[in-house]
């Protein structure tokens, strides 16, 4: 999933479509929090915002477990890791 500095989804791959059950047109332009369980989105807002604002030079060791939400409403655990790409 490719997002911009504001957390807006700019692109996804076919695996993301299959995993979450959304067509890419449904996700592009939405905030990444759209894919998180509601309370999880609130809980991770600060953490995600800090990363998007500050970034990290070597984010390979950065990441945390989240509760993601499929289009069907089904929740699942996922590992969120972020990397800066310019």
DRENDO-1510 file (C-alpha; in Angstrom, 1 decimal, always signed):
<recs>
REC; n; res; u; v; w
REC; 1; UNK; +0.0; +0.0; +0.0 .
REC; 2; UNK; +1.5; +3.3; -1.0 .
REC; 3; UNK; +0.4; +6.4; +1.0 .
REC; 4; UNK; +1.4; +10.0; +1.0 .
REC; 5; UNK; +2.5; +12.2; +3.9 .
REC; 6; UNK; -1.1; +12.7; +5.0 .
REC; 7; UNK; -1.9; +9.0; +5.1 .
REC; 8; UNK; -3.9; +9.0; +1.9 .
REC; 9; UNK; -3.8; +5.8; -0.2 .
REC; 10; UNK; -2.2; +6.5; -3.5 .
REC; 11; UNK; -1.8; +2.9; -4.8 .
REC; 12; UNK; -2.3; -0.7; -3.8 .
REC; 13; UNK; -1.4; -4.0; -5.3 .
REC; 14; UNK; -3.5; -7.1; -6.2 .
REC; 15; UNK; -2.6; -8.8; -2.9 .
REC; 16; UNK; -4.1; -5.9; -1.0 .
REC; 17; UNK; -7.3; -6.1; -3.1 .
REC; 18; UNK; -7.6; -9.9; -2.3 .
REC; 19; UNK; -6.7; -9.5; +1.4 .
REC; 20; UNK; -9.1; -6.6; +2.2 .
REC; 21; UNK; -11.7; -7.4; -0.4 .
REC; 22; UNK; -11.7; -3.9; -1.9 .
REC; 23; UNK; -11.2; -2.9; -5.5 .
REC; 24; UNK; -8.3; -0.5; -5.9 .
REC; 25; UNK; -10.7; +2.3; -7.0 .
REC; 26; UNK; -12.5; +2.0; -3.7 .
REC; 27; UNK; -9.3; +2.6; -1.7 .
REC; 28; UNK; -7.3; +5.1; -3.6 .
REC; 29; UNK; -8.0; +8.5; -2.2 .
REC; 30; UNK; -9.0; +7.2; +1.2 .
REC; 31; UNK; -7.0; +7.5; +4.4 .
REC; 32; UNK; -5.1; +4.4; +5.4 .
REC; 33; UNK; -7.1; +4.4; +8.6 .
REC; 34; UNK; -10.0; +3.2; +6.4 .
REC; 35; UNK; -8.4; -0.3; +6.6 .
REC; 36; UNK; -8.1; -0.3; +10.4 .
REC; 37; UNK; -10.7; -1.3; +13.0 .
REC; 38; UNK; -12.3; +1.9; +14.3 .
REC; 39; UNK; -10.7; +1.8; +17.8 .
REC; 40; UNK; -7.5; +0.6; +16.3 .
REC; 41; UNK; -7.4; +3.6; +14.0 .
REC; 42; UNK; -7.9; +6.0; +17.0 .
REC; 43; UNK; -5.2; +4.2; +19.0 .
REC; 44; UNK; -2.7; +4.3; +16.1 .
REC; 45; UNK; -3.4; +7.8; +14.9 .
REC; 46; UNK; -0.6; +9.4; +16.9 .
REC; 47; UNK; +1.9; +6.7; +16.1 .
REC; 48; UNK; +1.2; +6.8; +12.3 .
REC; 49; UNK; +1.0; +10.6; +12.3 .
REC; 50; UNK; +4.4; +10.9; +14.0 .
REC; 51; UNK; +6.0; +8.6; +11.4 .
REC; 52; UNK; +4.4; +10.4; +8.5 .
REC; 53; UNK; +5.6; +13.8; +9.8 .
REC; 54; UNK; +9.0; +12.8; +11.0 .
REC; 55; UNK; +9.8; +9.7; +8.9 .
REC; 56; UNK; +12.7; +7.4; +9.6 .
REC; 57; UNK; +15.9; +7.0; +7.7 .
REC; 58; UNK; +16.1; +3.2; +8.3 .
REC; 59; UNK; +12.6; +1.9; +9.1 .
REC; 60; UNK; +13.3; -1.8; +8.6 .
REC; 61; UNK; +13.1; -2.3; +12.3 .
REC; 62; UNK; +9.9; -0.3; +12.7 .
REC; 63; UNK; +6.5; -1.8; +12.9 .
REC; 64; UNK; +3.8; -2.9; +15.1 .
REC; 65; UNK; +0.8; -5.3; +15.3 .
REC; 66; UNK; -2.6; -3.8; +14.3 .
REC; 67; UNK; -6.1; -4.9; +13.9 .
REC; 68; UNK; -7.1; -4.5; +10.3 .
REC; 69; UNK; -10.6; -4.6; +8.9 .
REC; 70; UNK; -11.8; -6.2; +5.6 .
REC; 71; UNK; -14.6; -4.8; +3.5 .
REC; 72; UNK; -16.8; -7.5; +5.0 .
REC; 73; UNK; -16.1; -6.1; +8.5 .
REC; 74; UNK; -14.0; -9.2; +9.4 .
REC; 75; UNK; -11.2; -8.2; +11.7 .
REC; 76; UNK; -7.7; -9.7; +11.5 .
REC; 77; UNK; -4.3; -9.1; +13.0 .
REC; 78; UNK; -1.6; -7.7; +10.7 .
REC; 79; UNK; +1.9; -6.4; +11.0 .
REC; 80; UNK; +2.2; -2.7; +9.9 .
REC; 81; UNK; +5.6; -1.6; +8.8 .
REC; 82; UNK; +6.4; +1.6; +7.1 .
REC; 83; UNK; +9.2; +2.7; +4.7 .
REC; 84; UNK; +10.0; +6.0; +3.2 .
REC; 85; UNK; +10.1; +6.0; -0.6 .
REC; 86; UNK; +10.8; +9.1; -2.6 .
</recs>
